[in-house]
Structure formats: C-alpha cells, structure tokens
Amino acid sequence: MKTDLSKKIVEDLEKVGFPAEVLISTDLDKASWMVYNGALFEDKEEGKSREIDVHAVYVDFSFIKKVPAKTKAGGENKLISHLVVEVKKTTKPWIFFDNGRMNWPQVQPENFKSEHEEFHDLLFDDLKAYGMKTHRYKDAILHKSYHVSFSNPSEQSVIYEALIKTSKALDYFKEHYGMGQYVIHLFTPIIVIDGSLWTATLNKDKKVKVKEVNSLFVVFSHLTKDNRLNMAFEEEQICEVVTLKSFKKHLTIIEKDNKEIYKAWTRFINTLK
C-alpha cells in the first residue's frame, strides 16, 4: 500500500517538473551560484505574492582591482549576475516562430541596474571600444510568436504565462537590490523546459519549416506600470528558452558572456571622471 502511494507521489512530482528544478539547482550550485528555490516576488498587477522556481545569483569580483581604489565599502567594482528561471515540464512540443528573423542590437537596458545608466544603453557596436568581443544576443534570431502543439486554441497559453512571470519577477528583484558606486547588476530571464523545443519559419516557397533546437530567444511585449504617473508603458523583453538537457552547457555560455560584459563595464567606469 505504501509502495503504491509513494509511486503515485513520485509520478505527481514528475508531472509538475520538480525533478527538473532540482537538476537545474544542482548545476547552478556546482557552478558556484547562490540558488534560491521558490523565490517570492510581488505581482503588483494582481496584488499578491507569487513564486518563481529559481533565482540564482553570482557575484564576480575578478576585476575588482582594475578600478579607482577610493570607493566606499560595498561599492567596489563587481558584476552581480541574476538568473530568473521558470521551469516547465511539457509532453507537448513548444514551437516558436521567427517572424521575419529579427535581431537585437544590445542587451536590454531594463536588464541592468547601476548608478551609470549610460552604460545600459550602449549597443554591441559601442561595447567593442570597451573590449567586448562577443555576446549570444548579437546576431541571434529573435522569435516573436509561439504555440504549444496539439493544444486547444482556447486554452490559456502556458508559454505566455511563463514569459510574463519571469518578467514580473525580474522587475521585482531589480527593484529590491541596491547599487553601489561601481556595482552593476545584470538580470537574465530564462525558461527551462523539460520537453521538446522547436523553431518554425517560412522557407522560400512560403511553406512552414520546423526544426528541433536546444535553445532559442524570444522577444515579447508586456505592460509595466509607473505608479508615480499612474500610467502603463509597453516594454519589450528578451527571454531565453532552453531545454533541460542543454541547460548545463548553456549556463557556461551565459557565464562567458557575463564575463565579457564585466570586462566592458570595468573599462567603461575607468573612463569616468
């Protein structure tokens, strides 16, 4: 009897993606990230607390000595990276459409937080002058539309919900972290799916062509409310969608790109008067 119950409990946990969350947290922990599971954030639109699966933080001090020495405690040169991760298990393939194969010229300014906002607006071409050689967003194809295969069109999109959730959690965490004189925060929203991920496009004959992939980038629009003005503004956010099996490898790419940003940031702040 107990064996049957334990089996049913395990099957239920597998349905909601719990094993996937544990695997992701383990990979992050082994890579020296601080991992917060079930991190709470305030959903201002719905007026309630919600939960994001993983909020991971990594503090990079490796270039701390390459900046002016006279800084206040806590304001030393460092990059604090945040991964805002929602985990989804799906038995149905997730499809994303490239919608004209659009690209993006920069890391989203909204993903940064520092005392030097002029850095946030720099394009990839501008960052070359500060030694930045590469970034995964540069020349990446951004997808716009999405669909859960074999689902009822009237069903609420789990993809949309995951995108909005990571965005709201990002905004909340960003609001509640301090800055410091030479500190820069970088927030990255990620959806990890324990399932099948596909990209779709139209070929030269205007026929749909699909391909299974390990990761992709999606850009989506959402409204953010400015309480001071009592108005809502439309923002665009880039979110990475990664399969569970490729998350560990993708994490190394993120870490490499974050180091490039940190290097550029260090050279940038050394030009400040």
Order of alpha helices (4+ residues) and beta strands (2+ residues): alpha-alpha-beta-beta-beta-beta-beta-alpha-alpha-beta-beta-alpha-beta-beta-beta-beta-beta-alpha
